[in-house]
Amino acid sequence: MRLTPSGGADRIDGWVCDADGKFYLKARVRAAPEDGKANAALEALIAKALGFAKGRVSVARGVSARMKVLEIEGAGEAEVAAFVARFGEA
């Protein structure tokens, strides 16, 4: 997932393909990238989109980078597939 902090809105923009042909979700949050505020806003955004509690989503890798790897506690295959399907095919 690629995060744009101070992005003017909290939203998931959809799938993007990079120069290497890898797909990732692009998201933006209003929070500034200071003191973990943007990461916390991303976790809350993804949790809300999944219908999960905020505490079930965390940034596993990329805490200080734009590219993030998220860990979603207790997410089943069906929940992840439904989430991915909402943003089109990757």
C-alpha positions in Angstrom: 0.0 0.0 0.0 1.3 3.5 -0.9 0.4 6.2 1.5 0.2 9.9 0.8 0.1 11.9 4.1 -1.4 15.4 4.2 -3.5 14.3 1.2 -6.5 16.5 1.9 -8.9 13.6 2.4 -9.0 10.1 4.0 -9.7 7.7 1.1 -8.4 4.8 -0.8 -7.8 5.8 -4.4 -7.6 2.3 -5.9 -5.0 0.1 -7.6 -1.8 1.5 -9.2 0.8 -0.4 -11.3 4.4 0.7 -10.7 7.2 0.6 -13.3 8.1 -3.0 -12.4 4.6 -4.2 -13.0 3.7 -4.6 -9.4 0.3 -3.5 -8.2 -0.5 -1.8 -4.9 -3.3 0.1 -3.3 -2.9 3.9 -3.1 -4.4 5.7 -0.1 -4.3 9.2 1.2 -5.0 10.6 4.6 -5.4 14.2 6.0 -3.0 13.6 8.9 0.6 14.9 8.7 3.5 12.4 8.6 4.6 13.3 12.2 4.6 11.3 15.4 2.9 8.3 13.6 -0.3 10.3 12.9 -0.4 9.4 9.2 0.1 5.7 10.0 -2.6 5.7 12.6 -5.0 7.4 10.2 -4.2 4.8 7.5 -4.8 2.0 10.0 -8.2 3.6 11.0 -9.1 4.1 7.3 -8.4 0.4 6.4 -10.1 -0.8 9.5 -13.2 1.2 8.7 -13.2 0.0 5.1 -13.1 -3.6 6.3 -15.6 -3.1 9.1 -13.0 -4.0 11.7 -11.9 -2.4 15.0 -9.0 0.0 14.6 -6.8 -2.2 16.8 -6.9 -5.1 14.3 -5.0 -3.2 11.6 -1.4 -2.2 12.0 1.6 -1.1 9.9 3.9 -4.1 9.9 6.6 -2.7 7.6 7.4 0.7 6.2 6.6 2.8 9.3 8.6 5.8 7.9 8.3 5.0 4.2 5.5 5.7 1.7 5.1 2.0 0.9 3.5 0.1 3.7 2.8 -3.5 4.5 -0.3 -3.9 6.7 -1.1 -6.6 9.2 -4.8 -7.3 9.6 -5.5 -9.5 12.6 -8.2 -12.1 12.1 -8.9 -11.3 8.5 -10.2 -14.3 6.5 -9.7 -15.0 2.9 -13.3 -14.0 2.1 -13.0 -10.6 3.9 -9.8 -9.8 2.1 -11.2 -10.9 -1.3 -14.3 -8.7 -0.7 -12.1 -5.7 0.2 -9.9 -6.2 -2.8 -12.9 -6.6 -5.1 -14.3 -3.2 -4.0 -11.3 -1.5 -5.6 -11.3 -3.5 -8.9 -8.9 -6.1 -10.1 -5.2 -5.8 -9.3 
